[in-house]
Amino acid sequence: MEQNKVDMFILANAKYFSPEQIPALRAQLEKADDSKFAVIQAIGYKDPTTLLIVSLLVGNLGVDRFMLGDTGLGIAKLLTCGGMGIWTIIDWFTVMGRAKDNNFSKLQMLLA
């Protein structure tokens, strides 16, 4: 893929990935075919900040887990009222990292 397209993508979507993932992301995008650029732009990335807000407001109902695609864990969290609050508090600190990892793995599957 052209360098300017890679730079444009990274500037526009850096908030969806952790800083440690950016060099690997850049290398994968540079190797990718130009025809995949439109598909890469159209992927629905999960915003880590939005997920944190959802987790803070209704995390004890498992909504954050459902949004990340963890349906089974979302149901378990819903039935246990967020693991009696303990699971909910843990998720407040880890939901942003999980969202960024989820976005990165989604992009890797597309580029593979």
FENCOR-V154159 format. One record per residue. N is the residue number from 1. RES is the residue in three letters. SS is DSSP state (H for helix, E for strand, L for the rest). Layout:
BEGIN
n->N res->RES ss->SS
n->N res->RES ss->SS
END
This chain:
BEGIN
n->1 res->MET ss->L
n->2 res->GLU ss->L
n->3 res->GLN ss->H
n->4 res->ASN ss->H
n->5 res->LYS ss->H
n->6 res->VAL ss->H
n->7 res->ASP ss->H
n->8 res->MET ss->H
n->9 res->PHE ss->H
n->10 res->ILE ss->H
n->11 res->LEU ss->H
n->12 res->ALA ss->H
n->13 res->ASN ss->H
n->14 res->ALA ss->H
n->15 res->LYS ss->H
n->16 res->TYR ss->H
n->17 res->PHE ss->L
n->18 res->SER ss->L
n->19 res->PRO ss->H
n->20 res->GLU ss->H
n->21 res->GLN ss->H
n->22 res->ILE ss->H
n->23 res->PRO ss->H
n->24 res->ALA ss->H
n->25 res->LEU ss->H
n->26 res->ARG ss->H
n->27 res->ALA ss->H
n->28 res->GLN ss->H
n->29 res->LEU ss->H
n->30 res->GLU ss->H
n->31 res->LYS ss->H
n->32 res->ALA ss->L
n->33 res->ASP ss->L
n->34 res->ASP ss->H
n->35 res->SER ss->H
n->36 res->LYS ss->H
n->37 res->PHE ss->H
n->38 res->ALA ss->H
n->39 res->VAL ss->H
n->40 res->ILE ss->H
n->41 res->GLN ss->H
n->42 res->ALA ss->H
n->43 res->ILE ss->L
n->44 res->GLY ss->L
n->45 res->TYR ss->L
n->46 res->LYS ss->L
n->47 res->ASP ss->L
n->48 res->PRO ss->H
n->49 res->THR ss->H
n->50 res->THR ss->H
n->51 res->LEU ss->H
n->52 res->LEU ss->H
n->53 res->ILE ss->H
n->54 res->VAL ss->H
n->55 res->SER ss->H
n->56 res->LEU ss->H
n->57 res->LEU ss->H
n->58 res->VAL ss->H
n->59 res->GLY ss->H
n->60 res->ASN ss->H
n->61 res->LEU ss->H
n->62 res->GLY ss->L
n->63 res->VAL ss->H
n->64 res->ASP ss->H
n->65 res->ARG ss->H
n->66 res->PHE ss->H
n->67 res->MET ss->H
n->68 res->LEU ss->H
n->69 res->GLY ss->L
n->70 res->ASP ss->L
n->71 res->THR ss->H
n->72 res->GLY ss->H
n->73 res->LEU ss->H
n->74 res->GLY ss->H
n->75 res->ILE ss->H
n->76 res->ALA ss->H
n->77 res->LYS ss->H
n->78 res->LEU ss->H
n->79 res->LEU ss->H
n->80 res->THR ss->L
n->81 res->CYS ss->H
n->82 res->GLY ss->H
n->83 res->GLY ss->H
n->84 res->MET ss->H
n->85 res->GLY ss->L
n->86 res->ILE ss->H
n->87 res->TRP ss->H
n->88 res->THR ss->H
n->89 res->ILE ss->H
n->90 res->ILE ss->H
n->91 res->ASP ss->H
n->92 res->TRP ss->H
n->93 res->PHE ss->H
n->94 res->THR ss->H
n->95 res->VAL ss->H
n->96 res->MET ss->H
n->97 res->GLY ss->H
n->98 res->ARG ss->H
n->99 res->ALA ss->H
n->100 res->LYS ss->H
n->101 res->ASP ss->H
n->102 res->ASN ss->H
n->103 res->ASN ss->H
n->104 res->PHE ss->H
n->105 res->SER ss->H
n->106 res->LYS ss->H
n->107 res->LEU ss->H
n->108 res->GLN ss->H
n->109 res->MET ss->H
n->110 res->LEU ss->H
n->111 res->LEU ss->H
n->112 res->ALA ss->L
END
